[in-house]
Amino acid sequence: MIGPLNRTVMWLTWRQLFARKRIYIAAAFALLPVVFTVFSRFTTDDQSDSGLAFFNGLSRELIIGTLVPLAGALFGTTAFGGEVDDGTLVYLLIKPIARWRIVLSKYIVAVMSTVAVMIPALLLPWFVLSGPELSANVLIGYLVGGAAGAAIYCALFLSLGLASRRALVIALIYVIGFEAVLSRNLVGVKSLSVREFAVAFSRAASSGTIEITSYVVPMTTVWTMSAILLIGALVLSLRRLSRFEMAERV
């Protein structure tokens, strides 16, 4: 037992998340930005873009805008999804473990897994592009924003993993359709976009050193909607887990 978390549940979830080909997918997510950085910066003659501008674009569009939600979808939907698919969740539910501890333990592992992918994805390009204008505040800002995005995404996708056997497909449709298309083009939708919340957190955590040229969601809206989505998704996961248990007993 680790405080409110359960060590056994966490260990089993770690093994489940990084089984089979998922560990290779996670490694690809983590290394793709630095590969792209090296290829772009050392194979082009056009060096007009500063390291800061390049890192801002890479972090916002590729890492926070694409890799973090994809990693969150992969780990969040799988935390419960595998056990729901193969019917082994009932064996976990018969254990004398409070249901909220199960939800919280799996959620924390999903978030940690997503953050573990995000950290090298941000850190390695920052080292490659390191210069006087690319301060540590910029890196810290994106790390904070990415972690905040990972926390919200994993809460949403954890709940989705309990609700549907096609959770990963639905999550990918959401990431591509809503986060990648609608939230980037419609200002009104930005106030509901986790990606935009993560960008706003990044700018706030960097003490304003991150320049955002597009519309930024006000921090009041960011805090309010982030809390509603995160807490609401976790409460919904707990309710669905309880209903799953009752259905198995009938």
C-alpha positions in Angstrom: 0.0 0.0 0.0 1.3 3.5 -0.9 -0.9 5.9 0.9 -4.2 5.9 -1.1 -2.6 3.9 -3.9 -2.3 0.1 -4.1 1.1 -1.2 -5.0 -0.2 -4.5 -6.5 -2.7 -2.8 -8.8 0.0 -0.3 -9.9 2.5 -3.1 -10.7 -0.1 -5.1 -12.7 -1.1 -1.9 -14.6 2.6 -1.1 -15.4 3.0 -4.6 -16.8 -0.2 -4.3 -18.8 0.6 -0.9 -20.3 4.1 -1.8 -21.4 3.3 -5.3 -22.7 3.7 -6.4 -26.2 4.3 -3.6 -28.7 3.3 -0.7 -26.5 6.8 -0.2 -25.2 8.1 0.2 -28.7 5.3 2.7 -29.5 6.1 4.6 -26.3 9.8 4.7 -27.3 8.9 6.0 -30.8 6.7 8.7 -29.3 9.6 9.8 -27.0 12.3 9.8 -29.7 10.3 11.2 -32.6 10.7 14.9 -31.7 14.5 14.8 -31.4 14.8 12.8 -34.6 12.7 15.4 -36.3 14.7 18.2 -34.7 18.1 16.8 -35.8 16.8 16.1 -39.3 15.2 19.5 -39.7 18.0 21.6 -38.2 21.0 19.9 -39.8 19.6 19.1 -43.3 18.2 22.4 -44.3 20.1 25.5 -45.4 17.4 27.8 -44.1 18.3 28.7 -40.6 16.2 31.8 -40.4 14.0 30.4 -37.6 15.6 30.8 -34.2 16.0 27.8 -31.9 13.3 29.3 -29.6 10.8 29.7 -32.5 11.5 26.1 -33.7 11.2 24.7 -30.2 8.0 26.6 -29.5 6.4 25.2 -32.7 7.7 21.7 -32.1 6.5 21.6 -28.5 3.0 23.1 -29.2 2.1 21.3 -32.4 4.0 18.0 -32.2 4.6 17.2 -28.6 1.7 18.8 -26.6 -0.6 18.9 -29.6 -0.1 15.4 -30.9 2.2 13.1 -28.9 0.8 13.8 -25.4 -2.9 13.1 -26.4 -1.9 10.0 -28.4 0.1 8.7 -25.4 -2.7 9.5 -23.1 -5.1 7.7 -25.3 -2.9 4.7 -25.5 -2.2 4.4 -21.8 -5.5 5.8 -20.5 -7.8 3.5 -22.5 -5.6 0.4 -21.8 -5.4 0.9 -18.0 -8.8 -0.8 -17.7 -9.5 -1.7 -21.3 -7.5 -4.9 -21.4 -9.1 -6.3 -18.3 -12.6 -5.4 -19.6 -11.8 -7.0 -22.9 -10.5 -10.3 -21.6 -13.0 -10.5 -18.6 -10.3 -10.5 -15.9 -11.5 -7.3 -14.3 -13.9 -9.4 -12.1 -10.9 -11.0 -10.5 -9.6 -7.6 -9.5 -13.0 -6.6 -8.1 -13.3 -9.5 -5.8 -10.1 -8.4 -4.0 -10.7 -6.5 -0.7 -9.6 -3.2 -2.2 -11.6 0.0 -2.2 -12.9 0.8 -5.7 -11.6 4.4 -5.5 -8.1 3.0 -4.8 -8.2 0.9 -7.9 -9.3 3.8 -10.0 -6.7 6.2 -8.5 -3.9 3.6 -8.8 -4.6 2.9 -12.4 -5.0 6.6 -13.2 -1.7 7.5 -11.6 0.1 4.8 -13.6 -1.4 6.0 -16.8 -0.4 9.6 -16.1 3.1 8.6 -15.1 3.5 6.6 -18.3 2.3 9.5 -20.4 4.7 11.9 -18.6 7.5 9.4 -19.0 7.1 9.6 -22.8 6.7 13.4 -22.7 9.8 14.2 -20.7 12.5 12.9 -23.2 10.3 14.2 -26.1 10.8 17.7 -24.7 14.2 17.4 -23.1 16.2 15.9 -26.0 15.2 18.6 -28.6 15.9 21.3 -25.9 19.4 20.0 -25.5 20.0 19.8 -29.3 18.7 23.4 -29.8 20.2 24.8 -26.5 21.2 28.4 -26.8 21.0 31.7 -24.8 17.5 32.5 -26.0 16.2 28.9 -25.1 16.1 29.3 -21.4 15.2 26.7 -18.8 11.9 28.6 -18.1 10.8 27.6 -21.6 11.5 23.9 -21.0 9.9 24.0 -17.6 6.8 25.7 -19.0 6.2 23.0 -21.6 6.9 20.3 -19.1 4.3 21.7 -16.7 1.8 22.2 -19.6 2.4 18.7 -20.9 2.0 17.2 -17.5 -1.3 19.1 -17.0 -2.5 17.9 -20.4 -1.5 14.3 -19.6 -3.4 14.4 -16.3 -6.6 15.5 -18.0 -6.3 13.3 -21.0 -5.7 10.2 -18.9 -8.7 10.9 -16.7 -10.9 11.2 -19.8 -9.5 8.1 -21.5 -9.5 6.0 -18.3 -13.3 6.6 -18.1 -13.7 5.8 -21.8 -11.8 2.6 -21.3 -14.4 1.4 -18.8 -17.3 2.6 -21.0 -16.5 1.0 -24.4 -14.6 -1.9 -25.9 -13.6 0.4 -28.7 -12.3 3.0 -26.4 -8.9 3.5 -28.2 -10.7 4.0 -31.6 -13.0 6.6 -30.1 -10.1 8.3 -28.3 -8.2 8.5 -31.6 -11.2 10.0 -33.3 -11.5 12.6 -30.6 -7.7 13.4 -30.7 -7.7 13.8 -34.5 -11.1 15.3 -35.0 -11.6 17.6 -32.1 -8.1 18.4 -30.7 -6.2 18.4 -34.0 -8.8 20.0 -36.3 -11.6 21.8 -34.6 -9.7 23.3 -31.6 -7.0 24.7 -33.9 -9.5 26.4 -36.3 -12.5 27.4 -34.2 -11.9 30.0 -31.4 -15.2 29.0 -29.7 -14.0 25.4 -29.3 -10.7 26.3 -27.8 -12.4 26.8 -24.4 -13.2 23.1 -24.4 -9.9 21.9 -25.7 -7.4 20.1 -23.4 -4.6 21.0 -25.9 -5.4 24.7 -25.4 -5.5 24.2 -21.7 -2.0 22.7 -21.8 -0.7 25.5 -23.9 -2.1 28.1 -21.5 -0.5 26.2 -18.5 2.8 26.2 -20.4 2.8 29.9 -20.9 1.8 30.6 -17.3 4.4 28.3 -15.9 7.2 29.8 -18.0 6.5 33.3 -16.5 5.4 34.6 -19.9 8.7 33.6 -21.7 6.7 31.4 -24.1 5.3 33.6 -26.9 1.9 32.5 -28.2 0.8 34.2 -31.4 -2.7 32.6 -31.5 -5.6 33.0 -29.1 -4.9 31.8 -25.5 -7.7 30.6 -23.3 -8.1 32.8 -20.2 -6.6 31.1 -17.1 -9.9 31.4 -15.2 -11.5 29.2 -17.9 -8.5 26.9 -18.0 -8.6 26.2 -14.2 -12.4 25.8 -14.1 -12.7 23.5 -17.1 -9.7 21.5 -16.2 -11.0 20.8 -12.8 -14.5 19.9 -14.1 -13.1 17.5 -16.8 -10.5 15.8 -14.5 -12.7 15.4 -11.4 -15.8 14.5 -13.4 -14.0 11.9 -15.5 -12.5 10.2 -12.3 -15.9 10.2 -10.6 -17.5 8.7 -13.7 -14.8 6.0 -13.8 -15.6 5.1 -10.2 -19.3 4.9 -10.9 -18.8 2.8 -14.0 -16.5 0.4 -12.1 -19.2 0.1 -9.4 -21.8 -0.7 -12.0 -19.5 -3.2 -13.6 -19.2 -5.0 -10.3 -22.9 -5.1 -9.8 -23.5 -6.4 -13.3 -21.0 -9.2 -12.6 -22.8 -10.2 -9.5 -26.3 -10.4 -11.1 
